[in-house]
Amino acid sequence: MSTRILIAVLAAALAAAPTASFAQTQTQTKPAATTQPAKPAATKAAASKADEEDEPSTADQKKACDAKWKTEKEKTGAKGWKAYFTFMAKCM
């Protein structure tokens, strides 16, 4: 008898629960993303080629930063990989 009463109370509680809040959380949509007009592929290729020509290569940058690191290390007495990587991150 008490089991039937508990089931009835549980069913009444579930029936009285607000289902609208559950439905709202499940059906929310993301805001529309702003779209930019697509650029032609030829312009992107030309722009990236121009960027590559303007800037030195990564290997050249690393060599220059390594030379700067050597002088910085002698000047400040910095040691360890953390100091090295921090310096390189700022340099490059």
C-alpha positions, 0 to 999 in steps of 0.5 A: 500500500505504501509503495503505491502511495509513493508512486502516486506522489512521485507521479504527481510531482513529475507532472507538476514539474515545469517542463517549459524550462527544460524545453527552453534549455534544449532548444536554445540556438546560438546567435547568428555569426557575422559573416564576411564576404568570401575573398577569391583564392587568387587574392589570398595566394598573392597576399600570402606570397607577399607576406612570405617575401616581406618577412624573414624565414623562421630559421633566420629569425631563430638564428638571430634570436639565438645570437641575441640570447647568447649576449643576453645570457652573458649579460644577465646570467640567465640559466635554464630552459624557462628563461630561454623559452621566455626570451625566445617567445618575446624575441620571435 
